[in-house]
Amino acid sequence: EGGEDRLHDCLRATPRAYDFVVIDCPPSLGSLTFNALRACDGIIIPVEIGFFSLNGVGNFLRSLQRYRKSWLSEKRIRALATLFDRQTTFAREVLQEMQRFFGEALYRTVIHRNVKLKEAASFGVPITEYDTRSRGYQDYLSLADEVIQEQAQGVWTSPGLVLRETED
């Protein structure tokens, strides 16, 4: 009982040694993900450039909608385009569709498809240690800068993606 609050309670009881804590979760809404969602101040939804990913994020957002009236309403929700290949027309079109759908809730930073990111993950090493000259490293550095700027400007107090009420 109360398991969904366990991580939230632990983080609140921990001395403030960090400005940010990133909790990486699977794209499912199991108990671990709910625990992370409850504990966080903001949610970044990585969206892979592809048809199935857009469909999946729609399902994810509909599932989140069910919890909006309780604790989720105080969370800032943003989207992040990932695995972007600027050389394909399809990827550029999907990114435009994401920009229309998410509006200002989509980060300006785009994470490009990059083999160094895959290599780093396969070796279990963060990109910050694996290859600081790679495009993937630069993209994530840009994202970190964007998040830090938002926090410094107080943007995290605004809602980001607004989930519309549905009649389920």
Contact map, one row per residue, 1 for C-alpha under 8 A:
111000000000000000000000000000000000000000000000000000000000000000000000000000000000000000000000000000000000000000000000000000000000000000000000000000000000000000000000
111111000000000000000000000000000000000000000000000000000000000000000000000000000000000000000000000000000000000000000000000000000000000000000000000000000000000000000000
111111000000000000000000000000000010000000000000000000000000000000000000000000000000000000000000000000000000000000000000000000000000000000000000000000000000000000000000
011111110000000000000000000000110110010000000000000000000000000000000000000000000000000000000000000000000000000000000000000000000000000000000000000000000000000000000000
011111111000000000000000000000000010011000000000000000000000000000000000000000000000000000000000000000000000000000000000000000000000000000000000000000000000000000000000
011111111100000000000000000000000010000000000000000000000000000000000000000000000000000000000000000000000000000000000000000000000000000000000000000000000000000000000000
000111111110000000000000000000000011011000000000000000000000000000000000000000000000000000000000000000000000000000000000000000000000000000000000000000000000000000000000
000111111111000000000000000000000011011100000000000000000000000000000000000000000000000000000000000000000000000000000000000000000000000000000000000000000000000000000000
000011111111100000000000000000000000001000000000000000000000000000000000000000000000000000000000000000000000000000000000000000000000000000000000000000000000000000000000
000001111111110000000000000000000000000000000000000000000000000000000000000000000000000000000000000000000000000000000000000000000000000000000000000000000000000000000000
000000111111110000000000000000000000001000000000000000000000000000000000000000000000000000000000000000000000000000000000000000000000000000000000000000000000000000000000
000000011111111000000000000000000000000000000000000000000000000000000000000000000000000000000000000000000000000000000000000000000000000000000000000000000000000000000000
000000001111111000000000000000000000000000000000000000000000000000000000000000000000000000000000000000000000000000000000000000000000000000000000000000000000000000000000
000000000111111100000000000000000000000000000000000000000000000000000000000000000000000000000000000000000000000000000000000000000000000000000000000000000000000000000000
000000000001111110000000000000000000000000000000000000000000000000000000000000000000000000000000000000000000000000000000000000000000000000000000000000000000000000000000
000000000000011111100000000000000000000000000000000000000000000000000000000000000000000000000000000000000000000000000000000000000000000000000000000000000000000000000000
000000000000001111100000000000000000000000000000000000000000000000000000000000000000000000000000000000000000000000000000000000000000000000000000000000000000000000000000
000000000000000111111000000000000000000000000000000000000000000000000000000000000000000000000000000000000000000000000000000000000000000000000000000000000000000000000000
000000000000000111111000000000000000000000000000000000000000000000000000000000000000000000000000000000000000000000000000000000000000000000000000000000000000000000000000
000000000000000001111100000000000000000000000000000000000000000000000000000000000000000000000000000000000000000000000000000000000000000000000000000000000000000000000000
000000000000000001111110000000000000000000000000000000000000000000000000000000000000000000000000000000000000000000000000000000000000000000000000000000000000000000000000
000000000000000000011111000000000000000000000000000000000000000000000000000000000000000000000000000000000000000000000000000000000000000000000000000000000000000000000000
000000000000000000001111100000000001000000000000000000000000000000000000000000000000000000000000000000000000000000000000000000000000000000000000000000000000000000000000
000000000000000000000111110000000000000000000000000000000000000000000000000000000000000000000000000000000000000000000000000000000000000000000000000000000000000000000000
000000000000000000000011111100011001000000000000000000000000000000000000000000000000000000000000000000000000000000000000000000000000000000000000000000000000000000000000
000000000000000000000001111100001000000000000000000000000000000000000000000000000000000000000000000000000000000000000000000000000000000000000000000000000000000000000000
000000000000000000000000111110000000000000000000000000000001000000000000000000000000000000000000000000000000000000000000000000000000000000000000000000000000000000000000
000000000000000000000000111111001000000000000000000000000001000000000000000000000000000000000000000000000000000000000000000000000000000000000000000000000000000000000000
000000000000000000000000001111111100000000000000000000000001000000000000000000000000000000000000000000000000000000000000000000000000000000000000000000000000000000000000
000000000000000000000000000111111100000000000000000000000000000000000000000000000000000000000000000000000000000000000000000000000000000000000000000000000000000000000000
000100000000000000000000000011111110000000000000000000000000000000000000000000000000000000000000000000000000000000000000000000000000000000000000000000000000000000000000
000100000000000000000000100011111111000000000000000000000000000000000000000000000000000000000000000000000000000000000000000000000000000000000000000000000000000000000000
000000000000000000000000110111111111100000000000000000000000000000000000000000000000000000000000000000000000000000000000000000000000000000000000000000000000000000000000
000100000000000000000000000011111111110000000000000000000000000000000000000000000000000000000000000000000000000000000000000000000000000000000000000000000000000000000000
001111110000000000000000000000111111111000000000000000000000000000000000000000000000000000000000000000000000000000000000000000000000000000000000000000000000000000000000
000000110000000000000010100000011111111100000000000000000000000000000000000000000000000000000000000000000000000000000000000000000000000000000000000000000000000000000000
000000000000000000000000000000001111111100100000000000000000000000000001000000000000000000000000000000000000000000000000000000000000000000000000000000000000000000000000
000110110000000000000000000000000111111100000000000000000000000000000011000000000000000000000000000000000000000000000000000000000000000000000000000000000000000000000000
000010111010000000000000000000000011111110000000000000000000000000000000000000000000000000000000000000000000000000000000000000000000000000000000000000000000000000000000
000000010000000000000000000000000001111111100000000000000000000000000000001000000000000000000000000000000000000000000000000000000000000000000000000000000000000000000000
000000000000000000000000000000000000001111100000000000000000000000000000011100000000000000000000000000000000000000000000000000000000000000000000000000000000000000000000
000000000000000000000000000000000000000111110000000000000000000000000000001111000000000000000000000000000000000000000000000000000000000000000000000000000001000000000000
000000000000000000000000000000000000100111111000000000000000000000000000001111000000000000000000000000000000000000000000000000000000000000000000000000000000000000000000
000000000000000000000000000000000000000001111100000000000000000000000000000011110000000000000000000000000000000000000000000000000000000000000000000000000000000000000000
000000000000000000000000000000000000000000111110000000000000000000000000000011110000000000000000000000000000000000000000000000000000000000000000000000000000000000000000
000000000000000000000000000000000000000000011111000000000000000000000000000000111100000000000000000000000000000000000000000000000000000000000000000000000000000000000000
000000000000000000000000000000000000000000001111100011001000000000000000000000111100000000000000000000000000000000000000000000000000000000000000000000000000000000000000
000000000000000000000000000000000000000000000111110011000000000000000000000000001111000000000000000000000000000000000000000000000000000000000000000000000000000000000000
000000000000000000000000000000000000000000000011111011000000000000000000000000001111000000100110000000000000000000000000000000000000000000000000000000000000000000000000
000000000000000000000000000000000000000000000001111111000000000000000000000000000000000000100100000000000000000000000000000000000000000000000000000000000000000000000000
000000000000000000000000000000000000000000000000111111100000000000000000000000000000000000000100000000000000000000000000000000000000000000000000000000000000000000000000
000000000000000000000000000000000000000000000000011111110000000000000000000000000000000000000000000000000000000000000000000000000000000000000000000000000000000000000000
000000000000000000000000000000000000000000000011111111111000000000000000000000000000000000000000000000000000000000000000000000000000000000000000000000000000000000000000
000000000000000000000000000000000000000000000011111111111100000000000000000000000000000000000000000000000000000000000000000000000000000000000000000000000000000000000000
000000000000000000000000000000000000000000000000001111111110000000000000000000000000000000000000000000000000000000000000000000000000000000000000000000000000000000000000
000000000000000000000000000000000000000000000000000111111111000000000000000000000000000000000000000000000000000000000000000000000000000000000000000000000000000000000000
000000000000000000000000000000000000000000000010000011111111100000000000000000000000000000000000000000000000000000000000000000000000000000000000000000000000000000000000
000000000000000000000000000000000000000000000000000001111111110000000000000000000000000000000000000000000000000000000000000000000000000000000000000000000000000000000000
000000000000000000000000000000000000000000000000000000111111111000000000000000000000000000000000000000000000000000000000000000000000000000000000000000000000000000000000
000000000000000000000000001110000000000000000000000000011111111100000000000000000000000000000000000000000000000000000000000000000000000000000000000000000000000000000000
000000000000000000000000000000000000000000000000000000001111111110000000000000000000000000000000000000000000000000000000000000000000000000000000000000000000000000100000
000000000000000000000000000000000000000000000000000000000111111111000000000000000000000000000000000000000000000000000000000000000000000000000000000000000000000000000000
000000000000000000000000000000000000000000000000000000000011111111100000000000000000000000000000000000000000000000000000000000000000000000000000000000000000000000000000
000000000000000000000000000000000000000000000000000000000001111111110001000000000000000000000000000000000000000000000000000000000000000000000000000000000000000000000000
000000000000000000000000000000000000000000000000000000000000111111110000000000000000000000000000000000000000000000000000000000000000000000000000000000000000000000111100
000000000000000000000000000000000000000000000000000000000000011111111000000000000000000000000000000000000000000000000000000000000000000000000000000000000000000000000000
000000000000000000000000000000000000000000000000000000000000001111111111100000000000000000000000000000000000000000000000000000000000000000000000000000000000000000000000
000000000000000000000000000000000000000000000000000000000000000111111111100000000000000000000000000000000000000000000000000000000000000000000000000000000000000000100000
000000000000000000000000000000000000000000000000000000000000000001111111100000000000000000000000000000000000000000000000000000000000000000000000000000000000000000000000
000000000000000000000000000000000000000000000000000000000000000000111111100000000000000000000000000000000000000000000000000000000000000000000000000000000000000000000000
000000000000000000000000000000000000010000000000000000000000000000111111111000000000000000000000000000000000000000000000000000000000000000000000000000000000000000000000
000000000000000000000000000000000000110000000000000000000000000100111111111000000000000000000000000000000000000000000000000000000000000000000000000000000000000000000000
000000000000000000000000000000000000000000000000000000000000000000111111111000000000000000000000000000000000000000000000000000000000000000000000000000000000000000000000
000000000000000000000000000000000000000010000000000000000000000000000011111100000000000000000000000000000000000000000000000000000000000000000000000000000000001000000000
000000000000000000000000000000000000000111100000000000000000000000000011111110000000000000000000000000000000000000000000000000000000000000000000000000000000001000000000
000000000000000000000000000000000000000011100000000000000000000000000000011111000000000000000000000000000000000000000000000000000000000000000000000000000001111110000000
000000000000000000000000000000000000000001111000000000000000000000000000001111100000000000000000000000001000000000000000000000000000000000000000000000000000001111000000
000000000000000000000000000000000000000001111000000000000000000000000000000111110000000000000000000000001110000000000000000000000000000000000000000000000000000110000000
000000000000000000000000000000000000000000011110000000000000000000000000000011111000000000000000000001001110000000000000000000000000000000000000000000000000000000000000
000000000000000000000000000000000000000000011110000000000000000000000000000001111100000000000000000000000110111000000000000000000000000000000000000000000000000000000000
000000000000000000000000000000000000000000000111100000000000000000000000000000111111000000000010010000000110111000000000000000000000000000000000000000000000000000000000
000000000000000000000000000000000000000000000111100000000000000000000000000000011111000000000000000000000000011110000000000000000000000000000000000000000000000000000000
000000000000000000000000000000000000000000000001100000000000000000000000000000001111100000000000000000000000001111000000000000000000000000000000000000000000000000000000
000000000000000000000000000000000000000000000001100000000000000000000000000000001111110000100000000000000000011110000000000000000000000000000000000000000000000000000000
000000000000000000000000000000000000000000000000000000000000000000000000000000000011111100110000000000000000000110000000000000000000000000000000000000000000000000000000
000000000000000000000000000000000000000000000000000000000000000000000000000000000001111110110000000000000000000100000000000000000000000000000000000000000000000000000000
000000000000000000000000000000000000000000000000000000000000000000000000000000000000111110100000000000000000000000000000000000000000000000000000000000000000000000000000
000000000000000000000000000000000000000000000000000000000000000000000000000000000000111111110000000000000000000000000000000000000000000000000000000000000000000000000000
000000000000000000000000000000000000000000000000000000000000000000000000000000000000011111111000000000000000000000000000000000000000000000000000000000000000000000000000
000000000000000000000000000000000000000000000000000000000000000000000000000000000000000111111100000000000000000000000000000000000000000000000000000000000000000000000000
000000000000000000000000000000000000000000000000110000000000000000000000000000000001111111111110000000000000000000000000000000000000000000000000000000000000000000000000
000000000000000000000000000000000000000000000000000000000000000000000000000000000000110111111111000000000000000000000000000000000000000000000000000000000000000000000000
000000000000000000000000000000000000000000000000000000000000000000000000000000000000000011111111100000000000000000000000000000000000000000000000000000000000000000000000
000000000000000000000000000000000000000000000000111000000000000000000000000000000000000001111111110000000000000000000000000000000000000000000000000000000000000000000000
000000000000000000000000000000000000000000000000100000000000000000000000000000001000000000111111111000000000000000000000000000000000000000000000000000000000000000000000
000000000000000000000000000000000000000000000000000000000000000000000000000000000000000000011111111100000000000000000000000000000000000000000000000000000000000000000000
000000000000000000000000000000000000000000000000000000000000000000000000000000000000000000001111111110000000000000000000000000000000000000000000000000000000000000000000
000000000000000000000000000000000000000000000000000000000000000000000000000000001000000000000111111111100100000000000000000000000000000000000000000000000000000000000000
000000000000000000000000000000000000000000000000000000000000000000000000000000000000000000000011111111110100000000000000000000000000000000000000000000000000000000000000
000000000000000000000000000000000000000000000000000000000000000000000000000000000000000000000001111111100000000000000000000000000000000000000000000000000000000000000000
000000000000000000000000000000000000000000000000000000000000000000000000000000000000000000000000111111100000000000000000000000000000000000000000000000000000000000000000
000000000000000000000000000000000000000000000000000000000000000000000000000000100000000000000000011111111100000000000000000000000000000000000000000000000000000010000000
000000000000000000000000000000000000000000000000000000000000000000000000000000000000000000000000011111111100000000000000000000000000000000000000000000000000000000000000
000000000000000000000000000000000000000000000000000000000000000000000000000000000000000000000000001001111110000000000000000000000000000000000000000000000000000110000000
000000000000000000000000000000000000000000000000000000000000000000000000000011100000000000000000000001111110000000000000000000000000000000000000000000000000000110000000
000000000000000000000000000000000000000000000000000000000000000000000000000001111000000000000000011001111111000000000000000000000000000000000000000000000000000000000000
000000000000000000000000000000000000000000000000000000000000000000000000000001111000000000000000000000011111110000000000000000000000000000000010010000000000000000000000
000000000000000000000000000000000000000000000000000000000000000000000000000000000000000000000000000000000111110000000000000000000000000000000000000000000000000000000000
000000000000000000000000000000000000000000000000000000000000000000000000000000011000000000000000000000000011111000000000000000000000000000100110010000000000000000000000
000000000000000000000000000000000000000000000000000000000000000000000000000000011101000000000000000000000011111100000000000000000000000000100010000000000000000000000000
000000000000000000000000000000000000000000000000000000000000000000000000000000011111000000000000000000000000111110000000000000000000000100110000000000000000000000000000
000000000000000000000000000000000000000000000000000000000000000000000000000000000111110000000000000000000000011111000000000000000000001100100000000000000000000000000000
000000000000000000000000000000000000000000000000000000000000000000000000000000000111100000000000000000000000001111100000000000000000000100000000000000000000000000000000
000000000000000000000000000000000000000000000000000000000000000000000000000000000010000000000000000000000000000111111100000000000000011100000000000000000000000000000000
000000000000000000000000000000000000000000000000000000000000000000000000000000000000000000000000000000000000000011111110000000000000000000000000000000000000000000000000
000000000000000000000000000000000000000000000000000000000000000000000000000000000000000000000000000000000000000001111111000000100110010100000000000000000000000000000000
000000000000000000000000000000000000000000000000000000000000000000000000000000000000000000000000000000000000000001111111100000100000000110000000000000000000000000000000
000000000000000000000000000000000000000000000000000000000000000000000000000000000000000000000000000000000000000001111111110000000000000000000000000000000000000000000000
000000000000000000000000000000000000000000000000000000000000000000000000000000000000000000000000000000000000000000111111111000000000000000000000000000000000000000000000
000000000000000000000000000000000000000000000000000000000000000000000000000000000000000000000000000000000000000000011111111111100100000000000000000000000000000000000000
000000000000000000000000000000000000000000000000000000000000000000000000000000000000000000000000000000000000000000001111111111100000000000000000000000000000000000000000
000000000000000000000000000000000000000000000000000000000000000000000000000000000000000000000000000000000000000000000111111110000000000000000000000000000000000000000000
000000000000000000000000000000000000000000000000000000000000000000000000000000000000000000000000000000000000000000000011111110000000000000000000000000000000000000000000
000000000000000000000000000000000000000000000000000000000000000000000000000000000000000000000000000000000000000000000001111111000000000000000000000000000000000000000000
000000000000000000000000000000000000000000000000000000000000000000000000000000000000000000000000000000000000000000000001111111101100000000000000000000000000000000000000
000000000000000000000000000000000000000000000000000000000000000000000000000000000000000000000000000000000000000000000001100111111100000000000000000000000000000000000000
000000000000000000000000000000000000000000000000000000000000000000000000000000000000000000000000000000000000000000011001100011111111000110000000000000000000000000000000
000000000000000000000000000000000000000000000000000000000000000000000000000000000000000000000000000000000000000000000000000001111111000010000000000000000000000000000000
000000000000000000000000000000000000000000000000000000000000000000000000000000000000000000000000000000000000000000000000000011111111000000000000000000000000000000000000
000000000000000000000000000000000000000000000000000000000000000000000000000000000000000000000000000000000000000000010001000011111111000000000000000000000000000000000000
000000000000000000000000000000000000000000000000000000000000000000000000000000000000000000000000000000000000000000010000000000111111110010000000000000000000000000000000
000000000000000000000000000000000000000000000000000000000000000000000000000000000000000000000000000000000000000000000000000000111111110011000000000000000000000000000000
000000000000000000000000000000000000000000000000000000000000000000000000000000000000000000000000000000000000000000000000000000000011111011000000000000000000000000000000
000000000000000000000000000000000000000000000000000000000000000000000000000000000000000000000000000000000000000001010000000000000011111111000000000000000000000000000000
000000000000000000000000000000000000000000000000000000000000000000000000000000000000000000000000000000000000000101000000000000000000111111100000000000000000000000000000
000000000000000000000000000000000000000000000000000000000000000000000000000000000000000000000000000000000000001111011000000000100000011111110000000000000000000000000000
000000000000000000000000000000000000000000000000000000000000000000000000000000000000000000000000000000000000000000001000000000110011111111111000000000000000000000000000
000000000000000000000000000000000000000000000000000000000000000000000000000000000000000000000000000000000000000000000000000000000001111111111100000000000000000000000000
000000000000000000000000000000000000000000000000000000000000000000000000000000000000000000000000000000000000111100000000000000000000001111111110000000000000000000000000
000000000000000000000000000000000000000000000000000000000000000000000000000000000000000000000000000000000000001000000000000000000000000111111111000000000000000000000000
000000000000000000000000000000000000000000000000000000000000000000000000000000000000000000000000000000000000000000000000000000000000000011111111100000000000000000000000
000000000000000000000000000000000000000000000000000000000000000000000000000000000000000000000000000000000000100000000000000000000000000001111111110000000000000000000000
000000000000000000000000000000000000000000000000000000000000000000000000000000000000000000000000000000000010110000000000000000000000000000111111111000000000000000000000
000000000000000000000000000000000000000000000000000000000000000000000000000000000000000000000000000000000000000000000000000000000000000000011111111100000000000000000000
000000000000000000000000000000000000000000000000000000000000000000000000000000000000000000000000000000000000000000000000000000000000000000001111111110000000000000000000
000000000000000000000000000000000000000000000000000000000000000000000000000000000000000000000000000000000010100000000000000000000000000000000111111111000000000000000000
000000000000000000000000000000000000000000000000000000000000000000000000000000000000000000000000000000000000000000000000000000000000000000000011111111100000000000000000
000000000000000000000000000000000000000000000000000000000000000000000000000000000000000000000000000000000000000000000000000000000000000000000001111111110000000000000000
000000000000000000000000000000000000000000000000000000000000000000000000000000000000000000000000000000000000000000000000000000000000000000000000111111111000000000000000
000000000000000000000000000000000000000000000000000000000000000000000000000000000000000000000000000000000000000000000000000000000000000000000000011111111111000000000000
000000000000000000000000000000000000000000000000000000000000000000000000000000000000000000000000000000000000000000000000000000000000000000000000001111111111000000000000
000000000000000000000000000000000000000000000000000000000000000000000000000000000000000000000000000000000000000000000000000000000000000000000000000111111110000000000000
000000000000000000000000000000000000000000000000000000000000000000000000000000000000000000000000000000000000000000000000000000000000000000000000000011111110000000000000
000000000000000000000000000000000000000000000000000000000000000000000000000000000000000000000000000000000000000000000000000000000000000000000000000001111111110000000000
000000000000000000000000000000000000000000000000000000000000000000000000000000000000000000000000000000000000000000000000000000000000000000000000000001111111110000000000
000000000000000000000000000000000000000001000000000000000000000000000000000100000000000000000000000000000000000000000000000000000000000000000000000001100111111100000000
000000000000000000000000000000000000000000000000000000000000000000000000000100000000000000000000000000000000000000000000000000000000000000000000000000000111111000000000
000000000000000000000000000000000000000000000000000000000000000000000000000100000000000000000000000000000000000000000000000000000000000000000000000000000111111100000000
000000000000000000000000000000000000000000000000000000000000000000000000011110000000000000000000000000000000000000000000000000000000000000000000000000000001111111000000
000000000000000000000000000000000000000000000000000000000000000000000000000111000000000000000000000000011000000000000000000000000000000000000000000000000001011111000000
000000000000000000000000000000000000000000000000000000000000000000000000000111000000000000000000000001011000000000000000000000000000000000000000000000000000001111100000
000000000000000000000000000000000000000000000000000000000000000000000000000010000000000000000000000000000000000000000000000000000000000000000000000000000000001111110000
000000000000000000000000000000000000000000000000000000000000100010010000000000000000000000000000000000000000000000000000000000000000000000000000000000000000000011111000
000000000000000000000000000000000000000000000000000000000000000010000000000000000000000000000000000000000000000000000000000000000000000000000000000000000000000001111100
000000000000000000000000000000000000000000000000000000000000000010000000000000000000000000000000000000000000000000000000000000000000000000000000000000000000000000111110
000000000000000000000000000000000000000000000000000000000000000010000000000000000000000000000000000000000000000000000000000000000000000000000000000000000000000000011111
000000000000000000000000000000000000000000000000000000000000000000000000000000000000000000000000000000000000000000000000000000000000000000000000000000000000000000001111
000000000000000000000000000000000000000000000000000000000000000000000000000000000000000000000000000000000000000000000000000000000000000000000000000000000000000000000111
